Amino acid sequence: MHTAIQARRDGLADLRARATLATADFYAKIGLAAPASAPRFQAVNKGKMWHIIDRKTGKTCGFCGSYLMAQQFVDAMEAAATRKLVGRQ
């Protein structure tokens, strides 16, 4: 990746982190918990299969044959996204 593009992405990531911290500080000052973010992945039933859809991009990330397996897959994808293992492009 070009250094200018990487520098821009790093700067935006820092600003995003500062905005998140500032929001949490504002909510702490009024004594409320900061609002939780919406889940990134969603299991949708299409026919006999469950599609795991990334709500951020709208793309299907995987398929599962049962609801239980789909929910486990969604939980794993959410955990990976939290650890920043998903979404590197």
mmCIF file as gemmi writes it, N, C-alpha and C atoms, coordinates in Angstrom:
data_model
loop_
_atom_site.group_PDB
_atom_site.id
_atom_site.type_symbol
_atom_site.label_atom_id
_atom_site.label_alt_id
_atom_site.label_comp_id
_atom_site.label_asym_id
_atom_site.label_entity_id
_atom_site.label_seq_id
_atom_site.pdbx_PDB_ins_code
_atom_site.Cartn_x
_atom_site.Cartn_y
_atom_site.Cartn_z
_atom_site.occupancy
_atom_site.B_iso_or_equiv
_atom_site.pdbx_formal_charge
_atom_site.auth_seq_id
_atom_site.auth_asym_id
_atom_site.pdbx_PDB_model_num
ATOM 1 N N . MET Axp A 1 ? 0.851 -1.166 0 1 0 ? 1 A 1
ATOM 2 C CA . MET Axp A 1 ? 0 0 0 1 0 ? 1 A 1
ATOM 3 C C . MET Axp A 1 ? 0.9 1.233 0 1 0 ? 1 A 1
ATOM 4 N N . HIS Axp A 2 ? 0.464 2.25 -0.705 1 0 ? 2 A 1
ATOM 5 C CA . HIS Axp A 2 ? 1.227 3.487 -0.785 1 0 ? 2 A 1
ATOM 6 C C . HIS Axp A 2 ? 1.325 4.125 0.6 1 0 ? 2 A 1
ATOM 7 N N . THR Axp A 3 ? 2.467 4.755 0.89 1 0 ? 3 A 1
ATOM 8 C CA . THR Axp A 3 ? 2.686 5.31 2.232 1 0 ? 3 A 1
ATOM 9 C C . THR Axp A 3 ? 1.7 6.425 2.568 1 0 ? 3 A 1
ATOM 10 N N . ALA Axp A 4 ? 1.317 7.23 1.586 1 0 ? 4 A 1
ATOM 11 C CA . ALA Axp A 4 ? 0.36 8.305 1.845 1 0 ? 4 A 1
ATOM 12 C C . ALA Axp A 4 ? -1.012 7.738 2.212 1 0 ? 4 A 1
ATOM 13 N N . ILE Axp A 5 ? -1.418 6.684 1.525 1 0 ? 5 A 1
ATOM 14 C CA . ILE Axp A 5 ? -2.704 6.056 1.825 1 0 ? 5 A 1
ATOM 15 C C . ILE Axp A 5 ? -2.665 5.419 3.204 1 0 ? 5 A 1
ATOM 16 N N . GLN Axp A 6 ? -1.554 4.75 3.525 1 0 ? 6 A 1
ATOM 17 C CA . GLN Axp A 6 ? -1.421 4.116 4.839 1 0 ? 6 A 1
ATOM 18 C C . GLN Axp A 6 ? -1.432 5.164 5.947 1 0 ? 6 A 1
ATOM 19 N N . ALA Axp A 7 ? -0.752 6.286 5.729 1 0 ? 7 A 1
ATOM 20 C CA . ALA Axp A 7 ? -0.73 7.353 6.726 1 0 ? 7 A 1
ATOM 21 C C . ALA Axp A 7 ? -2.138 7.913 6.93 1 0 ? 7 A 1
ATOM 22 N N . ARG Axp A 8 ? -2.878 8.07 5.859 1 0 ? 8 A 1
ATOM 23 C CA . ARG Axp A 8 ? -4.256 8.574 5.954 1 0 ? 8 A 1
ATOM 24 C C . ARG Axp A 8 ? -5.133 7.597 6.734 1 0 ? 8 A 1
ATOM 25 N N . ARG Axp A 9 ? -4.999 6.307 6.441 1 0 ? 9 A 1
ATOM 26 C CA . ARG Axp A 9 ? -5.797 5.297 7.153 1 0 ? 9 A 1
ATOM 27 C C . ARG Axp A 9 ? -5.448 5.273 8.635 1 0 ? 9 A 1
ATOM 28 N N . ASP Axp A 10 ? -4.161 5.394 8.955 1 0 ? 10 A 1
ATOM 29 C CA . ASP Axp A 10 ? -3.745 5.409 10.36 1 0 ? 10 A 1
ATOM 30 C C . ASP Axp A 10 ? -4.302 6.637 11.079 1 0 ? 10 A 1
ATOM 31 N N . GLY Axp A 11 ? -4.259 7.787 10.404 1 0 ? 11 A 1
ATOM 32 C CA . GLY Axp A 11 ? -4.807 9.001 10.995 1 0 ? 11 A 1
ATOM 33 C C . GLY Axp A 11 ? -6.299 8.894 11.25 1 0 ? 11 A 1
ATOM 34 N N . LEU Axp A 12 ? -7.034 8.33 10.299 1 0 ? 12 A 1
ATOM 35 C CA . LEU Axp A 12 ? -8.474 8.158 10.478 1 0 ? 12 A 1
ATOM 36 C C . LEU Axp A 12 ? -8.786 7.17 11.598 1 0 ? 12 A 1
ATOM 37 N N . ALA Axp A 13 ? -7.986 6.117 11.715 1 0 ? 13 A 1
ATOM 38 C CA . ALA Axp A 13 ? -8.19 5.145 12.795 1 0 ? 13 A 1
ATOM 39 C C . ALA Axp A 13 ? -7.965 5.812 14.151 1 0 ? 13 A 1
ATOM 40 N N . ASP Axp A 14 ? -6.949 6.679 14.254 1 0 ? 14 A 1
ATOM 41 C CA . ASP Axp A 14 ? -6.706 7.398 15.5 1 0 ? 14 A 1
ATOM 42 C C . ASP Axp A 14 ? -7.864 8.335 15.838 1 0 ? 14 A 1
ATOM 43 N N . LEU Axp A 15 ? -8.374 9.039 14.836 1 0 ? 15 A 1
ATOM 44 C CA . LEU Axp A 15 ? -9.511 9.93 15.072 1 0 ? 15 A 1
ATOM 45 C C . LEU Axp A 15 ? -10.751 9.151 15.505 1 0 ? 15 A 1
ATOM 46 N N . ARG Axp A 16 ? -10.959 7.983 14.897 1 0 ? 16 A 1
ATOM 47 C CA . ARG Axp A 16 ? -12.108 7.149 15.258 1 0 ? 16 A 1
ATOM 48 C C . ARG Axp A 16 ? -11.988 6.684 16.705 1 0 ? 16 A 1
ATOM 49 N N . ALA Axp A 17 ? -10.781 6.297 17.115 1 0 ? 17 A 1
ATOM 50 C CA . ALA Axp A 17 ? -10.561 5.851 18.491 1 0 ? 17 A 1
ATOM 51 C C . ALA Axp A 17 ? -10.787 7 19.473 1 0 ? 17 A 1
ATOM 52 N N . ARG Axp A 18 ? -10.312 8.202 19.131 1 0 ? 18 A 1
ATOM 53 C CA . ARG Axp A 18 ? -10.505 9.362 20.002 1 0 ? 18 A 1
ATOM 54 C C . ARG Axp A 18 ? -11.982 9.711 20.119 1 0 ? 18 A 1
ATOM 55 N N . ALA Axp A 19 ? -12.722 9.607 19.017 1 0 ? 19 A 1
ATOM 56 C CA . ALA Axp A 19 ? -14.151 9.902 19.061 1 0 ? 19 A 1
ATOM 57 C C . ALA Axp A 19 ? -14.889 8.907 19.951 1 0 ? 19 A 1
ATOM 58 N N . THR Axp A 20 ? -14.492 7.65 19.886 1 0 ? 20 A 1
ATOM 59 C CA . THR Axp A 20 ? -15.113 6.626 20.735 1 0 ? 20 A 1
ATOM 60 C C . THR Axp A 20 ? -14.841 6.901 22.209 1 0 ? 20 A 1
ATOM 61 N N . LEU Axp A 21 ? -13.593 7.254 22.522 1 0 ? 21 A 1
ATOM 62 C CA . LEU Axp A 21 ? -13.249 7.565 23.915 1 0 ? 21 A 1
ATOM 63 C C . LEU Axp A 21 ? -13.981 8.819 24.398 1 0 ? 21 A 1
ATOM 64 N N . ALA Axp A 22 ? -14.083 9.826 23.546 1 0 ? 22 A 1
ATOM 65 C CA . ALA Axp A 22 ? -14.774 11.052 23.932 1 0 ? 22 A 1
ATOM 66 C C . ALA Axp A 22 ? -16.257 10.777 24.196 1 0 ? 22 A 1
ATOM 67 N N . THR Axp A 23 ? -16.864 9.963 23.373 1 0 ? 23 A 1
ATOM 68 C CA . THR Axp A 23 ? -18.273 9.611 23.57 1 0 ? 23 A 1
ATOM 69 C C . THR Axp A 23 ? -18.463 8.891 24.899 1 0 ? 23 A 1
ATOM 70 N N . ALA Axp A 24 ? -17.563 7.949 25.194 1 0 ? 24 A 1
ATOM 71 C CA . ALA Axp A 24 ? -17.645 7.223 26.468 1 0 ? 24 A 1
ATOM 72 C C . ALA Axp A 24 ? -17.471 8.186 27.646 1 0 ? 24 A 1
ATOM 73 N N . ASP Axp A 25 ? -16.569 9.165 27.526 1 0 ? 25 A 1
ATOM 74 C CA . ASP Axp A 25 ? -16.375 10.149 28.591 1 0 ? 25 A 1
ATOM 75 C C . ASP Axp A 25 ? -17.625 10.997 28.81 1 0 ? 25 A 1
ATOM 76 N N . PHE Axp A 26 ? -18.263 11.423 27.725 1 0 ? 26 A 1
ATOM 77 C CA . PHE Axp A 26 ? -19.474 12.222 27.855 1 0 ? 26 A 1
ATOM 78 C C . PHE Axp A 26 ? -20.578 11.437 28.561 1 0 ? 26 A 1
ATOM 79 N N . TYR Axp A 27 ? -20.748 10.176 28.203 1 0 ? 27 A 1
ATOM 80 C CA . TYR Axp A 27 ? -21.77 9.359 28.856 1 0 ? 27 A 1
ATOM 81 C C . TYR Axp A 27 ? -21.426 9.118 30.316 1 0 ? 27 A 1
ATOM 82 N N . ALA Axp A 28 ? -20.13 8.979 30.635 1 0 ? 28 A 1
ATOM 83 C CA . ALA Axp A 28 ? -19.715 8.779 32.026 1 0 ? 28 A 1
ATOM 84 C C . ALA Axp A 28 ? -20.031 10.016 32.86 1 0 ? 28 A 1
ATOM 85 N N . LYS Axp A 29 ? -19.909 11.197 32.274 1 0 ? 29 A 1
ATOM 86 C CA . LYS Axp A 29 ? -20.177 12.432 33.008 1 0 ? 29 A 1
ATOM 87 C C . LYS Axp A 29 ? -21.641 12.552 33.409 1 0 ? 29 A 1
ATOM 88 N N . ILE Axp A 30 ? -22.542 12.016 32.615 1 0 ? 30 A 1
ATOM 89 C CA . ILE Axp A 30 ? -23.962 12.095 32.967 1 0 ? 30 A 1
ATOM 90 C C . ILE Axp A 30 ? -24.446 10.831 33.668 1 0 ? 30 A 1
ATOM 91 N N . GLY Axp A 31 ? -23.545 9.885 33.879 1 0 ? 31 A 1
ATOM 92 C CA . GLY Axp A 31 ? -23.883 8.697 34.652 1 0 ? 31 A 1
ATOM 93 C C . GLY Axp A 31 ? -24.597 7.6 33.892 1 0 ? 31 A 1
ATOM 94 N N . LEU Axp A 32 ? -24.481 7.58 32.586 1 0 ? 32 A 1
ATOM 95 C CA . LEU Axp A 32 ? -25.106 6.536 31.779 1 0 ? 32 A 1
ATOM 96 C C . LEU Axp A 32 ? -24.042 5.702 31.085 1 0 ? 32 A 1
ATOM 97 N N . ALA Axp A 33 ? -24.424 4.496 30.73 1 0 ? 33 A 1
ATOM 98 C CA . ALA Axp A 33 ? -23.511 3.64 29.974 1 0 ? 33 A 1
ATOM 99 C C . ALA Axp A 33 ? -23.53 4.054 28.509 1 0 ? 33 A 1
ATOM 100 N N . ALA Axp A 34 ? -22.384 3.973 27.862 1 0 ? 34 A 1
ATOM 101 C CA . ALA Axp A 34 ? -22.301 4.314 26.439 1 0 ? 34 A 1
ATOM 102 C C . ALA Axp A 34 ? -23.122 3.317 25.634 1 0 ? 34 A 1
ATOM 103 N N . PRO Axp A 35 ? -23.766 3.762 24.566 1 0 ? 35 A 1
ATOM 104 C CA . PRO Axp A 35 ? -24.579 2.842 23.767 1 0 ? 35 A 1
ATOM 105 C C . PRO Axp A 35 ? -23.718 1.765 23.106 1 0 ? 35 A 1
ATOM 106 N N . ALA Axp A 36 ? -24.245 0.563 23.073 1 0 ? 36 A 1
ATOM 107 C CA . ALA Axp A 36 ? -23.524 -0.556 22.463 1 0 ? 36 A 1
ATOM 108 C C . ALA Axp A 36 ? -23.647 -0.476 20.945 1 0 ? 36 A 1
ATOM 109 N N . SER Axp A 37 ? -22.61 -0.911 20.272 1 0 ? 37 A 1
ATOM 110 C CA . SER Axp A 37 ? -22.661 -0.9 18.81 1 0 ? 37 A 1
ATOM 111 C C . SER Axp A 37 ? -23.488 -2.088 18.317 1 0 ? 37 A 1
ATOM 112 N N . ALA Axp A 38 ? -24.057 -1.947 17.144 1 0 ? 38 A 1
ATOM 113 C CA . ALA Axp A 38 ? -24.874 -3.004 16.556 1 0 ? 38 A 1
ATOM 114 C C . ALA Axp A 38 ? -23.973 -4.156 16.118 1 0 ? 38 A 1
ATOM 115 N N . PRO Axp A 39 ? -24.481 -5.383 16.129 1 0 ? 39 A 1
ATOM 116 C CA . PRO Axp A 39 ? -23.661 -6.517 15.683 1 0 ? 39 A 1
ATOM 117 C C . PRO Axp A 39 ? -23.301 -6.376 14.209 1 0 ? 39 A 1
ATOM 118 N N . ARG Axp A 40 ? -22.089 -6.806 13.875 1 0 ? 40 A 1
ATOM 119 C CA . ARG Axp A 40 ? -21.622 -6.669 12.498 1 0 ? 40 A 1
ATOM 120 C C . ARG Axp A 40 ? -22.146 -7.785 11.604 1 0 ? 40 A 1
ATOM 121 N N . PHE Axp A 41 ? -22.274 -8.988 12.153 1 0 ? 41 A 1
ATOM 122 C CA . PHE Axp A 41 ? -22.666 -10.151 11.351 1 0 ? 41 A 1
ATOM 123 C C . PHE Axp A 41 ? -24.074 -10.599 11.73 1 0 ? 41 A 1
ATOM 124 N N . GLN Axp A 42 ? -24.781 -11.144 10.738 1 0 ? 42 A 1
ATOM 125 C CA . GLN Axp A 42 ? -26.169 -11.555 10.937 1 0 ? 42 A 1
ATOM 126 C C . GLN Axp A 42 ? -26.411 -12.861 10.199 1 0 ? 42 A 1
ATOM 127 N N . ALA Axp A 43 ? -27.152 -13.778 10.831 1 0 ? 43 A 1
ATOM 128 C CA . ALA Axp A 43 ? -27.534 -15.041 10.201 1 0 ? 43 A 1
ATOM 129 C C . ALA Axp A 43 ? -28.925 -14.877 9.582 1 0 ? 43 A 1
ATOM 130 N N . VAL Axp A 44 ? -29.03 -15.179 8.288 1 0 ? 44 A 1
ATOM 131 C CA . VAL Axp A 44 ? -30.284 -15.026 7.559 1 0 ? 44 A 1
ATOM 132 C C . VAL Axp A 44 ? -30.629 -16.371 6.917 1 0 ? 44 A 1
ATOM 133 N N . ASN Axp A 45 ? -31.882 -16.822 7.108 1 0 ? 45 A 1
ATOM 134 C CA . ASN Axp A 45 ? -32.322 -18.08 6.535 1 0 ? 45 A 1
ATOM 135 C C . ASN Axp A 45 ? -32.728 -17.862 5.085 1 0 ? 45 A 1
ATOM 136 N N . LYS Axp A 46 ? -32.086 -18.596 4.182 1 0 ? 46 A 1
ATOM 137 C CA . LYS Axp A 46 ? -32.418 -18.541 2.752 1 0 ? 46 A 1
ATOM 138 C C . LYS Axp A 46 ? -32.538 -19.972 2.26 1 0 ? 46 A 1
ATOM 139 N N . GLY Axp A 47 ? -33.766 -20.434 2.133 1 0 ? 47 A 1
ATOM 140 C CA . GLY Axp A 47 ? -33.982 -21.819 1.727 1 0 ? 47 A 1
ATOM 141 C C . GLY Axp A 47 ? -33.664 -22.768 2.865 1 0 ? 47 A 1
ATOM 142 N N . LYS Axp A 48 ? -32.807 -23.741 2.609 1 0 ? 48 A 1
ATOM 143 C CA . LYS Axp A 48 ? -32.433 -24.716 3.63 1 0 ? 48 A 1
ATOM 144 C C . LYS Axp A 48 ? -31.103 -24.386 4.288 1 0 ? 48 A 1
ATOM 145 N N . MET Axp A 49 ? -30.504 -23.268 3.926 1 0 ? 49 A 1
ATOM 146 C CA . MET Axp A 49 ? -29.202 -22.882 4.47 1 0 ? 49 A 1
ATOM 147 C C . MET Axp A 49 ? -29.311 -21.543 5.202 1 0 ? 49 A 1
ATOM 148 N N . TRP Axp A 50 ? -28.413 -21.335 6.144 1 0 ? 50 A 1
ATOM 149 C CA . TRP Axp A 50 ? -28.295 -20.076 6.848 1 0 ? 50 A 1
ATOM 150 C C . TRP Axp A 50 ? -27.098 -19.336 6.276 1 0 ? 50 A 1
ATOM 151 N N . HIS Axp A 51 ? -27.323 -18.125 5.778 1 0 ? 51 A 1
ATOM 152 C CA . HIS Axp A 51 ? -26.248 -17.3 5.236 1 0 ? 51 A 1
ATOM 153 C C . HIS Axp A 51 ? -25.769 -16.351 6.331 1 0 ? 51 A 1
ATOM 154 N N . ILE Axp A 52 ? -24.451 -16.269 6.496 1 0 ? 52 A 1
ATOM 155 C CA . ILE Axp A 52 ? -23.865 -15.332 7.442 1 0 ? 52 A 1
ATOM 156 C C . ILE Axp A 52 ? -23.489 -14.094 6.64 1 0 ? 52 A 1
ATOM 157 N N . ILE Axp A 53 ? -24.123 -12.966 6.951 1 0 ? 53 A 1
ATOM 158 C CA . ILE Axp A 53 ? -23.967 -11.752 6.157 1 0 ? 53 A 1
ATOM 159 C C . ILE Axp A 53 ? -23.26 -10.689 6.99 1 0 ? 53 A 1
ATOM 160 N N . ASP Axp A 54 ? -22.256 -10.066 6.379 1 0 ? 54 A 1
ATOM 161 C CA . ASP Axp A 54 ? -21.556 -8.936 6.981 1 0 ? 54 A 1
ATOM 162 C C . ASP Axp A 54 ? -22.418 -7.697 6.732 1 0 ? 54 A 1
ATOM 163 N N . ARG Axp A 55 ? -22.97 -7.129 7.783 1 0 ? 55 A 1
ATOM 164 C CA . ARG Axp A 55 ? -23.874 -5.99 7.629 1 0 ? 55 A 1
ATOM 165 C C . ARG Axp A 55 ? -23.143 -4.736 7.177 1 0 ? 55 A 1
ATOM 166 N N . LYS Axp A 56 ? -21.852 -4.695 7.404 1 0 ? 56 A 1
ATOM 167 C CA . LYS Axp A 56 ? -21.073 -3.527 6.996 1 0 ? 56 A 1
ATOM 168 C C . LYS Axp A 56 ? -20.922 -3.456 5.476 1 0 ? 56 A 1
ATOM 169 N N . THR Axp A 57 ? -20.706 -4.612 4.84 1 0 ? 57 A 1
ATOM 170 C CA . THR Axp A 57 ? -20.5 -4.654 3.394 1 0 ? 57 A 1
ATOM 171 C C . THR Axp A 57 ? -21.686 -5.233 2.647 1 0 ? 57 A 1
ATOM 172 N N . GLY Axp A 58 ? -22.546 -5.99 3.333 1 0 ? 58 A 1
ATOM 173 C CA . GLY Axp A 58 ? -23.682 -6.622 2.685 1 0 ? 58 A 1
ATOM 174 C C . GLY Axp A 58 ? -23.333 -7.924 1.987 1 0 ? 58 A 1
ATOM 175 N N . LYS Axp A 59 ? -22.101 -8.394 2.149 1 0 ? 59 A 1
ATOM 176 C CA . LYS Axp A 59 ? -21.661 -9.619 1.481 1 0 ? 59 A 1
ATOM 177 C C . LYS Axp A 59 ? -21.863 -10.833 2.383 1 0 ? 59 A 1
ATOM 178 N N . THR Axp A 60 ? -22.082 -11.982 1.757 1 0 ? 60 A 1
ATOM 179 C CA . THR Axp A 60 ? -22.206 -13.232 2.485 1 0 ? 60 A 1
ATOM 180 C C . THR Axp A 60 ? -20.816 -13.755 2.822 1 0 ? 60 A 1
ATOM 181 N N . CYS Axp A 61 ? -20.598 -14.063 4.103 1 0 ? 61 A 1
ATOM 182 C CA . CYS Axp A 61 ? -19.287 -14.521 4.564 1 0 ? 61 A 1
ATOM 183 C C . CYS Axp A 61 ? -19.214 -16.036 4.705 1 0 ? 61 A 1
ATOM 184 N N . GLY Axp A 62 ? -20.353 -16.699 4.817 1 0 ? 62 A 1
ATOM 185 C CA . GLY Axp A 62 ? -20.342 -18.138 4.995 1 0 ? 62 A 1
ATOM 186 C C . GLY Axp A 62 ? -21.748 -18.706 4.991 1 0 ? 62 A 1
ATOM 187 N N . PHE Axp A 63 ? -21.793 -20.028 5.053 1 0 ? 63 A 1
ATOM 188 C CA . PHE Axp A 63 ? -23.057 -20.756 5.032 1 0 ? 63 A 1
ATOM 189 C C . PHE Axp A 63 ? -23.033 -21.799 6.136 1 0 ? 63 A 1
ATOM 190 N N . CYS Axp A 64 ? -24.199 -22.079 6.707 1 0 ? 64 A 1
ATOM 191 C CA . CYS Axp A 64 ? -24.333 -23.148 7.698 1 0 ? 64 A 1
ATOM 192 C C . CYS Axp A 64 ? -25.641 -23.878 7.446 1 0 ? 64 A 1
ATOM 193 N N . GLY Axp A 65 ? -25.664 -25.145 7.838 1 0 ? 65 A 1
ATOM 194 C CA . GLY Axp A 65 ? -26.837 -25.968 7.605 1 0 ? 65 A 1
ATOM 195 C C . GLY Axp A 65 ? -27.861 -25.916 8.716 1 0 ? 65 A 1
ATOM 196 N N . SER Axp A 66 ? -27.458 -25.494 9.931 1 0 ? 66 A 1
ATOM 197 C CA . SER Axp A 66 ? -28.41 -25.442 11.034 1 0 ? 66 A 1
ATOM 198 C C . SER Axp A 66 ? -28.314 -24.093 11.738 1 0 ? 66 A 1
ATOM 199 N N . TYR Axp A 67 ? -29.361 -23.751 12.444 1 0 ? 67 A 1
ATOM 200 C CA . TYR Axp A 67 ? -29.415 -22.473 13.146 1 0 ? 67 A 1
ATOM 201 C C . TYR Axp A 67 ? -28.339 -22.399 14.227 1 0 ? 67 A 1
ATOM 202 N N . LEU Axp A 68 ? -28.156 -23.477 14.972 1 0 ? 68 A 1
ATOM 203 C CA . LEU Axp A 68 ? -27.168 -23.494 16.055 1 0 ? 68 A 1
ATOM 204 C C . LEU Axp A 68 ? -25.759 -23.252 15.504 1 0 ? 68 A 1
ATOM 205 N N . MET Axp A 69 ? -25.425 -23.933 14.427 1 0 ? 69 A 1
ATOM 206 C CA . MET Axp A 69 ? -24.105 -23.739 13.824 1 0 ? 69 A 1
ATOM 207 C C . MET Axp A 69 ? -23.954 -22.321 13.288 1 0 ? 69 A 1
ATOM 208 N N . ALA Axp A 70 ? -25.022 -21.76 12.741 1 0 ? 70 A 1
ATOM 209 C CA . ALA Axp A 70 ? -24.969 -20.396 12.219 1 0 ? 70 A 1
ATOM 210 C C . ALA Axp A 70 ? -24.706 -19.4 13.346 1 0 ? 70 A 1
ATOM 211 N N . GLN Axp A 71 ? -25.364 -19.587 14.477 1 0 ? 71 A 1
ATOM 212 C CA . GLN Axp A 71 ? -25.15 -18.678 15.598 1 0 ? 71 A 1
ATOM 213 C C . GLN Axp A 71 ? -23.737 -18.801 16.16 1 0 ? 71 A 1
ATOM 214 N N . GLN Axp A 72 ? -23.197 -20.007 16.198 1 0 ? 72 A 1
ATOM 215 C CA . GLN Axp A 72 ? -21.82 -20.191 16.648 1 0 ? 72 A 1
ATOM 216 C C . GLN Axp A 72 ? -20.849 -19.517 15.677 1 0 ? 72 A 1
ATOM 217 N N . PHE Axp A 73 ? -21.145 -19.623 14.39 1 0 ? 73 A 1
ATOM 218 C CA . PHE Axp A 73 ? -20.306 -18.987 13.38 1 0 ? 73 A 1
ATOM 219 C C . PHE Axp A 73 ? -20.362 -17.467 13.506 1 0 ? 73 A 1
ATOM 220 N N . VAL Axp A 74 ? -21.555 -16.932 13.745 1 0 ? 74 A 1
ATOM 221 C CA . VAL Axp A 74 ? -21.714 -15.487 13.926 1 0 ? 74 A 1
ATOM 222 C C . VAL Axp A 74 ? -20.925 -15.025 15.147 1 0 ? 74 A 1
ATOM 223 N N . ASP Axp A 75 ? -21.019 -15.78 16.243 1 0 ? 75 A 1
ATOM 224 C CA . ASP Axp A 75 ? -20.27 -15.423 17.452 1 0 ? 75 A 1
ATOM 225 C C . ASP Axp A 75 ? -18.767 -15.428 17.197 1 0 ? 75 A 1
ATOM 226 N N . ALA Axp A 76 ? -18.287 -16.417 16.453 1 0 ? 76 A 1
ATOM 227 C CA . ALA Axp A 76 ? -16.857 -16.489 16.143 1 0 ? 76 A 1
ATOM 228 C C . ALA Axp A 76 ? -16.422 -15.318 15.258 1 0 ? 76 A 1
ATOM 229 N N . MET Axp A 77 ? -17.25 -14.957 14.301 1 0 ? 77 A 1
ATOM 230 C CA . MET Axp A 77 ? -16.921 -13.835 13.42 1 0 ? 77 A 1
ATOM 231 C C . MET Axp A 77 ? -16.939 -12.511 14.194 1 0 ? 77 A 1
ATOM 232 N N . GLU Axp A 78 ? -17.879 -12.352 15.106 1 0 ? 78 A 1
ATOM 233 C CA . GLU Axp A 78 ? -17.925 -11.145 15.931 1 0 ? 78 A 1
ATOM 234 C C . GLU Axp A 78 ? -16.683 -11.051 16.812 1 0 ? 78 A 1
ATOM 235 N N . ALA Axp A 79 ? -16.274 -12.175 17.407 1 0 ? 79 A 1
ATOM 236 C CA . ALA Axp A 79 ? -15.075 -12.174 18.24 1 0 ? 79 A 1
ATOM 237 C C . ALA Axp A 79 ? -13.84 -11.834 17.415 1 0 ? 79 A 1
ATOM 238 N N . ALA Axp A 80 ? -13.762 -12.376 16.21 1 0 ? 80 A 1
ATOM 239 C CA . ALA Axp A 80 ? -12.623 -12.086 15.341 1 0 ? 80 A 1
ATOM 240 C C . ALA Axp A 80 ? -12.62 -10.621 14.921 1 0 ? 80 A 1
ATOM 241 N N . ALA Axp A 81 ? -13.791 -10.054 14.661 1 0 ? 81 A 1
ATOM 242 C CA . ALA Axp A 81 ? -13.868 -8.643 14.279 1 0 ? 81 A 1
ATOM 243 C C . ALA Axp A 81 ? -13.448 -7.746 15.442 1 0 ? 81 A 1
ATOM 244 N N . THR Axp A 82 ? -13.787 -8.175 16.65 1 0 ? 82 A 1
ATOM 245 C CA . THR Axp A 82 ? -13.389 -7.417 17.831 1 0 ? 82 A 1
ATOM 246 C C . THR Axp A 82 ? -11.866 -7.429 17.984 1 0 ? 82 A 1
ATOM 247 N N . ARG Axp A 83 ? -11.258 -8.557 17.655 1 0 ? 83 A 1
ATOM 248 C CA . ARG Axp A 83 ? -9.799 -8.657 17.749 1 0 ? 83 A 1
ATOM 249 C C . ARG Axp A 83 ? -9.112 -8.097 16.516 1 0 ? 83 A 1
ATOM 250 N N . LYS Axp A 84 ? -9.884 -7.521 15.58 1 0 ? 84 A 1
ATOM 251 C CA . LYS Axp A 84 ? -9.373 -6.913 14.353 1 0 ? 84 A 1
ATOM 252 C C . LYS Axp A 84 ? -8.754 -7.948 13.408 1 0 ? 84 A 1
ATOM 253 N N . LEU Axp A 85 ? -9.276 -9.194 13.435 1 0 ? 85 A 1
ATOM 254 C CA . LEU Axp A 85 ? -8.783 -10.206 12.506 1 0 ? 85 A 1
ATOM 255 C C . LEU Axp A 85 ? -9.61 -10.234 11.236 1 0 ? 85 A 1
ATOM 256 N N . VAL Axp A 86 ? -10.795 -9.643 11.27 1 0 ? 86 A 1
ATOM 257 C CA . VAL Axp A 86 ? -11.654 -9.592 10.099 1 0 ? 86 A 1
ATOM 258 C C . VAL Axp A 86 ? -11.731 -8.148 9.652 1 0 ? 86 A 1
ATOM 259 N N . GLY Axp A 87 ? -11.75 -7.93 8.365 1 0 ? 87 A 1
ATOM 260 C CA . GLY Axp A 87 ? -11.911 -6.582 7.865 1 0 ? 87 A 1
ATOM 261 C C . GLY Axp A 87 ? -10.643 -5.939 7.364 1 0 ? 87 A 1
ATOM 262 N N . ARG Axp A 88 ? -9.532 -6.658 7.4 1 0 ? 88 A 1
ATOM 263 C CA . ARG Axp A 88 ? -8.298 -6.113 6.857 1 0 ? 88 A 1
ATOM 264 C C . ARG Axp A 88 ? -8.337 -6.233 5.357 1 0 ? 88 A 1
ATOM 265 N N . GLN Axp A 89 ? -8.37 -5.105 4.707 1 0 ? 89 A 1
ATOM 266 C CA . GLN Axp A 89 ? -8.447 -5.118 3.242 1 0 ? 89 A 1
ATOM 267 C C . GLN Axp A 89 ? -7.473 -4.144 2.664 1 0 ? 89 A 1
